[in-house]
Amino acid sequence: QVQLVESGGGLVQPGGSLRLSCAASRNIFTINLMGWYRQAPGKQRDLVASISRGGRMEYVDFAKGRFTISRDNTKNTMYLQMNSLKPEDTAAYYCMGTIITEGGEFEYWGQGTQVTVSS
């Protein structure tokens, strides 16, 4: 089991940057896959980027070239650096972690952090 807590959201102007953090309650090296998702009002929750325990990163198209996902195992924290933000990036951003055990695969979610891009 793991608790995930996001932080770093806020209000930013178009073209600005934010860095989101996701702090885990356990050594994140034991978390097989971590990712960032986002959900705008009235829309489904979509994947933004993911990073495996081995450090393999994947991005969806809208995040490529603007967002960078990373993880610091020494701090048990995952990050999402977001640059060149656009109004359409406005959403609640959620951290997700997947742990695979002999008992199965389990997903854990944080409570979300709001990102608002507006002038």
N, C-alpha and C positions, 0 to 999 in steps of 0.2 A: 504494500500500500504506500501511497505517497500523497502529500498535500502540495498543491502548486499555488503560488500567489504571484499574480501579475502586478506590475507597477510601471509607471512612466508615461501613462497616457495623459492627454490634456488637449488644450486648444492651441492650434498652430496655424499660421497663415499659409496659404498656398505657396509652394516652393520651399517651405521650411523642412526641418528635420525633427525627429523624435527617436529616442531609443527606449524600447520596451524591455523590461526584465521579467523573468519568470524564475522565482526562487523555489527550489524543491526542498522537501523535508528529509530527503535521503540522498545519498551519493548518486548523482545523476549518471555516473558510469554504469549503474545497475539498471538504468532505464533504457530499454532497447531503442525506442524511437521517440523523439520529441518534435513538437510542431507548433506553429502558430496558425490559428484560424481567425476569421473575422465574420461578423454578422451585422449587416445594416438593418435598420427597422423595416419590417415587412419582408425581409429576404431570408434565404437559407444561409446556414453557416458554411463558409467556404474555406478551403485550405489556402494558406498564404505561402508557407514554406515549411520544410521539415529537415531534421538533421538526425542522422543515426548515431548510435553509440560509437561507431567507428569514424564519425565525422563527415559522412557523405551528406551533402546538402542538395536539396531539390527545391525548385521554386515554380510557382505557377506563372503564367505569362505576364500578368500585370505587375508582378513583383520583380521580375528579372531586370537587372540594371539599376534598380532603385532601392531595393531592400536587401539586407544582408543578415542571415541568421548565423548565430554562433553559440558556442557553449563553453563555459569555464568550469571544468570538473573540480577545480580547487575551491570554487565558491558555490558549487551546486546550483549554478544559475545558467539559464539560457537567455539569449538576447535577440532582439530584432531591431536592427538599425534601419530606420526608414528615412530616406532622403527624397527630395523633389516631390513632396507630398501634394496630392491633388484633392479637391473637394470630394471626389468619388471614393477616396480612401477613408472617408468618415465611417466609422463603425465601432462596435465593441470588439476588442481583440482578445482572444482566448488562447491560453497555453494548454497544450495537451501532452500527456506522456503515456506511452504504452509499455507495459511490463509483461514479459512472457515468462511464465513459470510452468512447472509440471502440471499445474492445475488448469492452465489455460492462458489466454491472452486477456489482459485487463487494461482498460483505458481510464485515465484520470484527467480531470479538467479543473482549471482554475475558475475563479469567479468572474474574470474579465476585467479589462480596463478600457475606458472610453477614449477614443481618438476622434477629435473633431477638427477638420481642416476647413477654415473659413476666414475670410477677410473681414 
